[in-house]
Structure formats: C-alpha cells, structure tokens
Amino acid sequence: MTASHTTRIVAAASLAVLALAACGNDDGEPSPSSSTNPPPVVSEPTTDPSPTEDPSASPEDPTEAPTDEPTDGPAFGPAGTAQSAEPSGDPLLPVDLRVGDHEGFDRVVVELAGEGVPGWQVEYVDEAIEDGRGEEVDVDGEAILSVHVSGTRYPDEGEEHYVPGEPLEGPDVVEEVHYLGTFEGLTQLFIGVDGGPADYRVFTLADPARLVIDVADPED
C-alpha cells in the first residue's frame, strides 16, 4: 500500500467521525429533565368546630316562689300583750293566705300585692266579731287570736285577690284560720289556738310583701 493511499483512508475516517458528531446535535432541543414537579397540594375544606358552651353561662333562673321558711324574726311576745305596727307606702291587696307547721311554732302568712309595708294589730280576744256586720264568728280552739292587717285595699275590677271562704285547717297549735276580708282599710282574720293563749310574734317579709304571725307550740 502506498503512502498516498493510506492518507486517503485516514482522511475519510476522520470525515465520518465529524459527520456523526454533527448529526448528534441536529435537533437543538434540550433534553428533558429527569426530575418531575411535585403534585399540587389539595387543601381539605375546613369546618368550624361545634360551638362550645361557656361554662360561666347558665340558663335563666326560673322565677322562685316566695318561701315562708323560718327566718330570724323577733322574739316571741307574751300571750297577754297586744302587738301593733303602722303601715307605710301604698295600700296593699291581699292575694293569698297559708298556714304551716314549723319546729316550735305554727306560722300563718298573709301575702299581699303592692309596694307598701303592711301594719298590724294583733291580740287575744274573748269573742270573734266580724267588722262591719257585727256578727260573731264561730272559731275552733280554746283561744282566739284577732288579727287586723292595716294598709290594705279593695281589689279593682277584675283584679285577682284572696276571697273569704271556708276556714283553713291548722297543722297543730293553730286549729284553724278564718279570713273575713277587708273593711275600711283593715283586713280581718281570726286564728283559733289549741290549749289556750300561746305566745306569738308578728313581723313582715318582703318580695313579695307578707305579714307573718307565728304562734308558739309549747309541746313541739
């Protein structure tokens, strides 16, 4: 083989290599990246939590009925002494009457509607005589305690009030209570007491206005 022939072979091989290299770069597009974008994060819809109760909040208290339970009233006065007090404020309307048994005494309560404070005149009497009519009332018991509640009035038309009727039966030392109604600003009651005159006390309670008569029970 001559030298010129060898040179042509080498040159041809070099051209072939250059041609292949040129073909490898013809498309000019960058090769795709092997990394992929992460999928989008989808947020779950949030819901408001259930409202929590305020521990400090409480339902409205129901209106409480008046209680006639024993309170720190005055000392019991002797049976032979009358007790009295003057009313104040606007005239009051009697709306309820009740009697209850407590340790050491029986309690009679006259409940009144209005903004005033009732007065009273309470004492033992030999006979129960009804105001206005002058007729005697038959009261069970060995003693009769007369009660006049002062500063009271007649009801207006359609106004609820306590109506005279059958006597209330007493629980123990109080045998019965007669309610005779109102006459000239005085509401009259008679309390029949078992065993003869017993010590008693009289005082008022508020919200609502009440006149309280406690009759001591020496056997309780």
DAFEN-V811319 format. One record per backbone hydrogen bond with DSSP energy under -0.5 kcal/mol. CO is the residue of the C=O (numbers start at 1). NH is the residue of the N-H. If there is no record, write none. Layout:
co->CO nh->NH
co->CO nh->NH
This chain:
co->2 nh->6
co->3 nh->7
co->4 nh->8
co->5 nh->9
co->6 nh->10
co->7 nh->11
co->8 nh->12
co->9 nh->13
co->10 nh->14
co->11 nh->15
co->12 nh->16
co->13 nh->17
co->14 nh->18
co->15 nh->19
co->16 nh->20
co->17 nh->21
co->18 nh->22
co->19 nh->23
co->20 nh->24
co->21 nh->25
co->22 nh->25
co->23 nh->26
co->40 nh->42
co->41 nh->43
co->53 nh->55
co->54 nh->57
co->71 nh->73
co->77 nh->200
co->78 nh->81
co->83 nh->122
co->85 nh->120
co->88 nh->117
co->92 nh->94
co->92 nh->153
co->93 nh->113
co->94 nh->162
co->96 nh->111
co->98 nh->109
co->100 nh->107
co->102 nh->105
co->104 nh->217
co->105 nh->102
co->106 nh->215
co->107 nh->100
co->108 nh->213
co->109 nh->98
co->109 nh->111
co->110 nh->211
co->111 nh->95
co->111 nh->96
co->112 nh->209
co->113 nh->93
co->117 nh->88
co->119 nh->150
co->120 nh->85
co->121 nh->148
co->122 nh->83
co->123 nh->146
co->125 nh->144
co->127 nh->129
co->128 nh->130
co->128 nh->137
co->130 nh->134
co->131 nh->133
co->135 nh->130
co->137 nh->139
co->143 nh->193
co->144 nh->125
co->144 nh->146
co->145 nh->191
co->146 nh->123
co->147 nh->189
co->148 nh->121
co->148 nh->150
co->149 nh->187
co->150 nh->119
co->151 nh->92
co->156 nh->159
co->168 nh->177
co->173 nh->175
co->173 nh->194
co->174 nh->172
co->175 nh->170
co->176 nh->192
co->177 nh->168
co->177 nh->179
co->178 nh->180
co->178 nh->190
co->181 nh->188
co->183 nh->186
co->185 nh->151
co->185 nh->152
co->186 nh->183
co->186 nh->188
co->187 nh->149
co->188 nh->180
co->188 nh->181
co->189 nh->147
co->190 nh->178
co->190 nh->192
co->191 nh->145
co->191 nh->193
co->192 nh->175
co->192 nh->176
co->193 nh->142
co->193 nh->143
co->193 nh->196
co->199 nh->216
co->200 nh->77
co->201 nh->214
co->203 nh->212
co->205 nh->210
co->209 nh->112
co->210 nh->205
co->210 nh->212
co->211 nh->110
co->212 nh->203
co->213 nh->108
co->214 nh->201
co->214 nh->216
co->215 nh->106
co->216 nh->218
co->217 nh->220
